[in-house]
């Protein structure tokens, strides 16, 4: 094997570790996709506040809606999911990001959203939490419907 010259040794000592570090960083990041949040449409059709109903009932999994509502903070994202029953076929459940049910939308509002805005994107967040102390907790939502 040929003996390396001093300048070659210096280059190896400098660039070999840099190359290995670069390779490790590249391998760690190659599967990660840069998460770019989808842009919300800019045309607002309707914006309003409403309260969550049924917050004093228990959930079917045994969790307390009052405890779930109490843990919510203004600005928390909310998800609507259809939860039809024989009595309320248009019922819409109100869930937090962890999938815990806070309650329902009022029957009139649920039917209106289903009929007027079935495919419109919307932003739903907790507006404020009411009650506490000797009163039951309540949850008010801020809903923005886009075109």
DOMIKE-682360 format. One record per residue: residue number from 0; y, x, z of N, C-alpha, C in turn; residue in one letter; chain. Coordinates in steps of 0.02 Angstrom, whole numbers, plus 50000, padded with zeros to 5 digits. Layout:
BEGIN
+------+-------+-------+-------+-------+-------+-------+-------+-------+-------+------+-------+
: resi :   n.v :   n.u :   n.w :  ca.v :  ca.u :  ca.w :   c.v :   c.u :   c.w : resn : chain :
+------+-------+-------+-------+-------+-------+-------+-------+-------+-------+------+-------+
:  NUM :     Y :     X :     Z :     Y :     X :     Z :     Y :     X :     Z :    A :     A :
...
+------+-------+-------+-------+-------+-------+-------+-------+-------+-------+------+-------+
//
This chain:
BEGIN
+------+-------+-------+-------+-------+-------+-------+-------+-------+-------+------+-------+
: resi :   n.v :   n.u :   n.w :  ca.v :  ca.u :  ca.w :   c.v :   c.u :   c.w : resn : chain :
+------+-------+-------+-------+-------+-------+-------+-------+-------+-------+------+-------+
:    0 : 49941 : 50042 : 50000 : 50000 : 50000 : 50000 : 50062 : 50044 : 50000 :    X :     A :
:    1 : 50112 : 50022 : 49964 : 50173 : 50060 : 49956 : 50217 : 50055 : 50019 :    X :     A :
:    2 : 50247 : 50109 : 50039 : 50290 : 50111 : 50098 : 50358 : 50080 : 50080 :    X :     A :
:    3 : 50384 : 50037 : 50125 : 50448 : 50003 : 50114 : 50505 : 50050 : 50131 :    X :     A :
:    4 : 50558 : 50042 : 50093 : 50619 : 50081 : 50105 : 50657 : 50048 : 50163 :    X :     A :
:    5 : 50701 : 50086 : 50196 : 50738 : 50057 : 50253 : 50778 : 49995 : 50236 :    X :     A :
:    6 : 50810 : 49992 : 50179 : 50849 : 49932 : 50161 : 50804 : 49872 : 50151 :    X :     A :
:    7 : 50742 : 49882 : 50127 : 50695 : 49828 : 50118 : 50672 : 49801 : 50186 :    X :     A :
:    8 : 50663 : 49846 : 50233 : 50643 : 49825 : 50301 : 50698 : 49783 : 50333 :    X :     A :
:    9 : 50761 : 49804 : 50324 : 50818 : 49767 : 50351 : 50819 : 49697 : 50322 :    X :     A :
:   10 : 50810 : 49691 : 50256 : 50810 : 49625 : 50224 : 50752 : 49582 : 50250 :    X :     A :
:   11 : 50694 : 49610 : 50258 : 50637 : 49572 : 50284 : 50651 : 49547 : 50356 :    X :     A :
:   12 : 50678 : 49591 : 50397 : 50693 : 49573 : 50466 : 50744 : 49517 : 50469 :    X :     A :
:   13 : 50792 : 49517 : 50423 : 50845 : 49466 : 50424 : 50821 : 49401 : 50392 :    X :     A :
:   14 : 50792 : 49405 : 50332 : 50779 : 49344 : 50293 : 50711 : 49313 : 50306 :    X :     A :
:   15 : 50662 : 49349 : 50327 : 50596 : 49320 : 50340 : 50599 : 49267 : 50394 :    X :     A :
:   16 : 50629 : 49280 : 50454 : 50634 : 49227 : 50505 : 50676 : 49167 : 50482 :    X :     A :
:   17 : 50730 : 49181 : 50444 : 50772 : 49127 : 50419 : 50731 : 49082 : 50372 :    X :     A :
:   18 : 50691 : 49112 : 50329 : 50649 : 49074 : 50284 : 50598 : 49032 : 50321 :    X :     A :
:   19 : 50568 : 49059 : 50373 : 50519 : 49021 : 50413 : 50554 : 48962 : 50448 :    X :     A :
:   20 : 50612 : 48973 : 50477 : 50648 : 48919 : 50510 : 50667 : 48865 : 50459 :    X :     A :
:   21 : 50691 : 48886 : 50401 : 50709 : 48837 : 50349 : 50647 : 48796 : 50329 :    X :     A :
:   22 : 50590 : 48829 : 50321 : 50529 : 48794 : 50303 : 50509 : 48743 : 50356 :    X :     A :
:   23 : 50514 : 48761 : 50419 : 50496 : 48716 : 50474 : 50543 : 48655 : 50475 :    X :     A :
:   24 : 50607 : 48667 : 50468 : 50656 : 48612 : 50467 : 50643 : 48566 : 50408 :    X :     A :
:   25 : 50630 : 48595 : 50350 : 50616 : 48556 : 50290 : 50554 : 48513 : 50299 :    X :     A :
:   26 : 50501 : 48542 : 50327 : 50439 : 48505 : 50338 : 50449 : 48448 : 50387 :    X :     A :
:   27 : 50489 : 48459 : 50438 : 50501 : 48407 : 50488 : 50543 : 48349 : 50460 :    X :     A :
:   28 : 50587 : 48364 : 50414 : 50634 : 48313 : 50389 : 50615 : 48283 : 50322 :    X :     A :
:   29 : 50563 : 48307 : 50290 : 50549 : 48283 : 50222 : 50528 : 48210 : 50219 :    X :     A :
:   30 : 50497 : 48183 : 50271 : 50475 : 48113 : 50270 : 50528 : 48065 : 50297 :    X :     A :
:   31 : 50579 : 48092 : 50326 : 50631 : 48049 : 50354 : 50678 : 48027 : 50299 :    X :     A :
:   32 : 50691 : 47963 : 50298 : 50739 : 47937 : 50250 : 50804 : 47925 : 50288 :    X :     A :
:   33 : 50858 : 47940 : 50256 : 50922 : 47927 : 50289 : 50932 : 47852 : 50292 :    X :     A :
:   34 : 50939 : 47827 : 50352 : 50946 : 47755 : 50363 : 51018 : 47735 : 50349 :    X :     A :
:   35 : 51027 : 47699 : 50295 : 51093 : 47673 : 50279 : 51090 : 47598 : 50290 :    X :     A :
:   36 : 51129 : 47572 : 50338 : 51125 : 47501 : 50351 : 51147 : 47461 : 50290 :    X :     A :
:   37 : 51113 : 47406 : 50276 : 51133 : 47367 : 50218 : 51203 : 47338 : 50229 :    X :     A :
:   38 : 51242 : 47341 : 50177 : 51311 : 47316 : 50181 : 51310 : 47240 : 50184 :    X :     A :
:   39 : 51346 : 47213 : 50232 : 51351 : 47140 : 50236 : 51400 : 47116 : 50183 :    X :     A :
:   40 : 51385 : 47060 : 50152 : 51432 : 47033 : 50103 : 51500 : 47022 : 50136 :    X :     A :
:   41 : 51552 : 47028 : 50097 : 51618 : 47026 : 50126 : 51649 : 46956 : 50127 :    X :     A :
:   42 : 51620 : 46909 : 50091 : 51648 : 46841 : 50087 : 51618 : 46799 : 50143 :    X :     A :
:   43 : 51660 : 46780 : 50191 : 51638 : 46739 : 50248 : 51647 : 46666 : 50229 :    X :     A :
:   44 : 51591 : 46629 : 50233 : 51594 : 46557 : 50219 : 51613 : 46518 : 50282 :    X :     A :
:   45 : 51586 : 46539 : 50338 : 51599 : 46503 : 50400 : 51588 : 46550 : 50459 :    X :     A :
:   46 : 51630 : 46542 : 50510 : 51625 : 46583 : 50570 : 51639 : 46537 : 50629 :    X :     A :
:   47 : 51594 : 46537 : 50679 : 51602 : 46492 : 50735 : 51561 : 46516 : 50795 :    X :     A :
:   48 : 51573 : 46484 : 50852 : 51536 : 46497 : 50913 : 51496 : 46435 : 50930 :    X :     A :
:   49 : 51438 : 46446 : 50961 : 51396 : 46391 : 50984 : 51357 : 46414 : 51045 :    X :     A :
:   50 : 51331 : 46366 : 51082 : 51292 : 46385 : 51141 : 51217 : 46377 : 51126 :    X :     A :
:   51 : 51178 : 46416 : 51162 : 51106 : 46412 : 51158 : 51083 : 46357 : 51205 :    X :     A :
:   52 : 51040 : 46312 : 51181 : 51015 : 46258 : 51223 : 50944 : 46275 : 51247 :    X :     A :
:   53 : 50924 : 46244 : 51301 : 50857 : 46254 : 51328 : 50848 : 46318 : 51366 :    X :     A :
:   54 : 50903 : 46347 : 51392 : 50898 : 46412 : 51427 : 50867 : 46406 : 51496 :    X :     A :
:   55 : 50859 : 46346 : 51522 : 50831 : 46338 : 51589 : 50755 : 46328 : 51587 :    X :     A :
:   56 : 50727 : 46319 : 51528 : 50655 : 46309 : 51522 : 50620 : 46377 : 51523 :    X :     A :
:   57 : 50556 : 46376 : 51537 : 50516 : 46437 : 51534 : 50487 : 46445 : 51465 :    X :     A :
:   58 : 50468 : 46507 : 51448 : 50436 : 46520 : 51384 : 50361 : 46511 : 51390 :    X :     A :
:   59 : 50328 : 46501 : 51334 : 50256 : 46490 : 51334 : 50217 : 46550 : 51359 :    X :     A :
:   60 : 50247 : 46610 : 51355 : 50212 : 46670 : 51380 : 50224 : 46682 : 51455 :    X :     A :
:   61 : 50260 : 46635 : 51487 : 50271 : 46640 : 51559 : 50336 : 46675 : 51578 :    X :     A :
:   62 : 50373 : 46702 : 51530 : 50435 : 46735 : 51547 : 50490 : 46684 : 51560 :    X :     A :
:   63 : 50538 : 46705 : 51600 : 50594 : 46662 : 51619 : 50652 : 46672 : 51570 :    X :     A :
:   64 : 50673 : 46619 : 51538 : 50731 : 46623 : 51493 : 50794 : 46642 : 51532 :    X :     A :
:   65 : 50798 : 46620 : 51594 : 50857 : 46637 : 51635 : 50861 : 46713 : 51645 :    X :     A :
:   66 : 50804 : 46745 : 51657 : 50804 : 46818 : 51665 : 50823 : 46853 : 51600 :    X :     A :
:   67 : 50799 : 46826 : 51544 : 50813 : 46856 : 51479 : 50888 : 46848 : 51463 :    X :     A :
:   68 : 50916 : 46788 : 51475 : 50987 : 46777 : 51462 : 51029 : 46821 : 51507 :    X :     A :
:   69 : 51009 : 46827 : 51570 : 51047 : 46868 : 51618 : 51051 : 46940 : 51594 :    X :     A :
:   70 : 50999 : 46965 : 51560 : 50998 : 47035 : 51537 : 51038 : 47046 : 51473 :    X :     A :
:   71 : 51058 : 46992 : 51440 : 51096 : 46999 : 51377 : 51168 : 47023 : 51391 :    X :     A :
:   72 : 51195 : 47057 : 51341 : 51264 : 47081 : 51345 : 51302 : 47058 : 51283 :    X :     A :
:   73 : 51368 : 47045 : 51289 : 51407 : 47028 : 51229 : 51399 : 47081 : 51175 :    X :     A :
:   74 : 51388 : 47058 : 51114 : 51378 : 47103 : 51058 : 51305 : 47115 : 51040 :    X :     A :
:   75 : 51259 : 47095 : 51084 : 51188 : 47103 : 51068 : 51171 : 47062 : 51006 :    X :     A :
:   76 : 51129 : 47090 : 50963 : 51107 : 47055 : 50903 : 51056 : 47002 : 50921 :    X :     A :
:   77 : 51059 : 46946 : 50885 : 51014 : 46889 : 50896 : 50979 : 46873 : 50831 :    X :     A :
:   78 : 50917 : 46850 : 50837 : 50876 : 46831 : 50780 : 50858 : 46757 : 50785 :    X :     A :
:   79 : 50864 : 46721 : 50730 : 50842 : 46651 : 50727 : 50773 : 46649 : 50695 :    X :     A :
:   80 : 50729 : 46610 : 50724 : 50662 : 46600 : 50696 : 50646 : 46526 : 50699 :    X :     A :
:   81 : 50617 : 46498 : 50645 : 50596 : 46428 : 50648 : 50539 : 46420 : 50699 :    X :     A :
:   82 : 50545 : 46370 : 50741 : 50493 : 46353 : 50790 : 50483 : 46277 : 50789 :    X :     A :
:   83 : 50460 : 46251 : 50733 : 50454 : 46178 : 50727 : 50402 : 46148 : 50774 :    X :     A :
:   84 : 50417 : 46088 : 50797 : 50370 : 46049 : 50836 : 50367 : 45980 : 50804 :    X :     A :
:   85 : 50321 : 45938 : 50827 : 50316 : 45870 : 50800 : 50380 : 45831 : 50814 :    X :     A :
:   86 : 50408 : 45841 : 50873 : 50469 : 45805 : 50892 : 50532 : 45834 : 50858 :    X :     A :
:   87 : 50534 : 45900 : 50848 : 50591 : 45933 : 50817 : 50568 : 45978 : 50759 :    X :     A :
:   88 : 50559 : 45949 : 50699 : 50533 : 45989 : 50643 : 50581 : 46042 : 50618 :    X :     A :
:   89 : 50646 : 46035 : 50631 : 50695 : 46084 : 50610 : 50715 : 46132 : 50665 :    X :     A :
:   90 : 50677 : 46135 : 50720 : 50696 : 46176 : 50777 : 50701 : 46250 : 50758 :    X :     A :
:   91 : 50754 : 46281 : 50784 : 50765 : 46353 : 50772 : 50769 : 46387 : 50840 :    X :     A :
:   92 : 50725 : 46435 : 50852 : 50725 : 46473 : 50914 : 50775 : 46530 : 50910 :    X :     A :
:   93 : 50803 : 46547 : 50968 : 50851 : 46602 : 50975 : 50816 : 46658 : 51012 :    X :     A :
:   94 : 50811 : 46717 : 50979 : 50774 : 46773 : 51006 : 50818 : 46836 : 51008 :    X :     A :
:   95 : 50805 : 46879 : 51058 : 50839 : 46943 : 51059 : 50800 : 46993 : 51016 :    X :     A :
:   96 : 50824 : 47054 : 51010 : 50792 : 47104 : 50966 : 50722 : 47124 : 50991 :    X :     A :
:   97 : 50708 : 47112 : 51055 : 50642 : 47128 : 51082 : 50592 : 47071 : 51072 :    X :     A :
:   98 : 50615 : 47017 : 51039 : 50570 : 46961 : 51024 : 50564 : 46911 : 51081 :    X :     A :
:   99 : 50607 : 46915 : 51131 : 50605 : 46869 : 51187 : 50649 : 46808 : 51172 :    X :     A :
:  100 : 50623 : 46750 : 51185 : 50660 : 46689 : 51169 : 50708 : 46670 : 51224 :    X :     A :
:  101 : 50772 : 46660 : 51204 : 50825 : 46639 : 51250 : 50828 : 46563 : 51254 :    X :     A :
:  102 : 50811 : 46529 : 51200 : 50816 : 46456 : 51197 : 50813 : 46434 : 51125 :    X :     A :
:  103 : 50852 : 46382 : 51109 : 50854 : 46353 : 51041 : 50926 : 46341 : 51020 :    X :     A :
:  104 : 50935 : 46330 : 50955 : 50998 : 46303 : 50930 : 50996 : 46228 : 50941 :    X :     A :
:  105 : 51055 : 46197 : 50947 : 51057 : 46124 : 50951 : 51027 : 46094 : 50888 :    X :     A :
:  106 : 50997 : 46035 : 50894 : 50961 : 46004 : 50839 : 51007 : 45992 : 50778 :    X :     A :
:  107 : 51068 : 45969 : 50790 : 51114 : 45956 : 50734 : 51132 : 46020 : 50697 :    X :     A :
:  108 : 51146 : 46073 : 50735 : 51164 : 46137 : 50704 : 51105 : 46166 : 50666 :    X :     A :
:  109 : 51045 : 46162 : 50694 : 50986 : 46188 : 50661 : 50974 : 46152 : 50594 :    X :     A :
:  110 : 50981 : 46086 : 50594 : 50972 : 46048 : 50532 : 51026 : 46066 : 50481 :    X :     A :
:  111 : 51088 : 46076 : 50505 : 51143 : 46094 : 50460 : 51132 : 46162 : 50428 :    X :     A :
:  112 : 51112 : 46211 : 50468 : 51100 : 46278 : 50441 : 51043 : 46277 : 50390 :    X :     A :
:  113 : 50992 : 46238 : 50404 : 50935 : 46233 : 50359 : 50954 : 46200 : 50293 :    X :     A :
:  114 : 50996 : 46149 : 50296 : 51013 : 46112 : 50235 : 51071 : 46145 : 50196 :    X :     A :
:  115 : 51122 : 46169 : 50230 : 51181 : 46196 : 50195 : 51178 : 46270 : 50179 :    X :     A :
:  116 : 51145 : 46309 : 50222 : 51145 : 46382 : 50214 : 51074 : 46411 : 50218 :    X :     A :
:  117 : 51027 : 46385 : 50179 : 50958 : 46406 : 50188 : 50944 : 46480 : 50171 :    X :     A :
:  118 : 50982 : 46508 : 50124 : 50969 : 46577 : 50103 : 51029 : 46623 : 50113 :    X :     A :
:  119 : 51079 : 46600 : 50149 : 51139 : 46641 : 50159 : 51127 : 46693 : 50213 :    X :     A :
:  120 : 51150 : 46754 : 50202 : 51146 : 46804 : 50256 : 51195 : 46785 : 50311 :    X :     A :
:  121 : 51175 : 46800 : 50372 : 51219 : 46786 : 50429 : 51213 : 46840 : 50482 :    X :     A :
:  122 : 51266 : 46846 : 50519 : 51269 : 46892 : 50576 : 51273 : 46849 : 50639 :    X :     A :
:  123 : 51227 : 46861 : 50686 : 51226 : 46822 : 50748 : 51225 : 46871 : 50807 :    X :     A :
:  124 : 51274 : 46864 : 50851 : 51278 : 46907 : 50910 : 51293 : 46865 : 50972 :    X :     A :
:  125 : 51279 : 46893 : 51030 : 51297 : 46861 : 51093 : 51373 : 46866 : 51100 :    X :     A :
:  126 : 51406 : 46809 : 51110 : 51478 : 46808 : 51120 : 51493 : 46820 : 51194 :    X :     A :
:  127 : 51461 : 46782 : 51237 : 51469 : 46793 : 51309 : 51412 : 46758 : 51348 :    X :     A :
:  128 : 51404 : 46779 : 51410 : 51355 : 46749 : 51455 : 51395 : 46712 : 51508 :    X :     A :
:  129 : 51375 : 46650 : 51521 : 51410 : 46609 : 51571 : 51364 : 46597 : 51631 :    X :     A :
:  130 : 51393 : 46570 : 51684 : 51355 : 46552 : 51743 : 51342 : 46612 : 51787 :    X :     A :
:  131 : 51289 : 46606 : 51826 : 51271 : 46658 : 51874 : 51286 : 46634 : 51944 :    X :     A :
:  132 : 51265 : 46671 : 51992 : 51274 : 46650 : 52061 : 51231 : 46590 : 52076 :    X :     A :
:  133 : 51263 : 46533 : 52096 : 51225 : 46473 : 52110 : 51217 : 46428 : 52049 :    X :     A :
:  134 : 51243 : 46450 : 51991 : 51238 : 46411 : 51929 : 51188 : 46445 : 51882 :    X :     A :
:  135 : 51159 : 46405 : 51838 : 51114 : 46432 : 51787 : 51153 : 46473 : 51737 :    X :     A :
:  136 : 51120 : 46524 : 51710 : 51151 : 46565 : 51658 : 51151 : 46527 : 51592 :    X :     A :
:  137 : 51202 : 46538 : 51552 : 51207 : 46510 : 51486 : 51225 : 46565 : 51437 :    X :     A :
:  138 : 51214 : 46552 : 51373 : 51228 : 46603 : 51322 : 51266 : 46571 : 51264 :    X :     A :
:  139 : 51322 : 46600 : 51247 : 51361 : 46578 : 51189 : 51354 : 46629 : 51134 :    X :     A :
:  140 : 51344 : 46605 : 51073 : 51333 : 46647 : 51015 : 51394 : 46646 : 50968 :    X :     A :
:  141 : 51403 : 46701 : 50933 : 51453 : 46704 : 50879 : 51414 : 46710 : 50814 :    X :     A :
:  142 : 51423 : 46662 : 50768 : 51386 : 46660 : 50706 : 51436 : 46667 : 50648 :    X :     A :
:  143 : 51420 : 46713 : 50603 : 51459 : 46722 : 50542 : 51411 : 46712 : 50483 :    X :     A :
:  144 : 51428 : 46665 : 50439 : 51387 : 46651 : 50381 : 51423 : 46678 : 50320 :    X :     A :
:  145 : 51387 : 46717 : 50280 : 51415 : 46749 : 50221 : 51391 : 46714 : 50157 :    X :     A :
:  146 : 51428 : 46726 : 50104 : 51410 : 46697 : 50040 : 51350 : 46732 : 50010 :    X :     A :
+------+-------+-------+-------+-------+-------+-------+-------+-------+-------+------+-------+
//
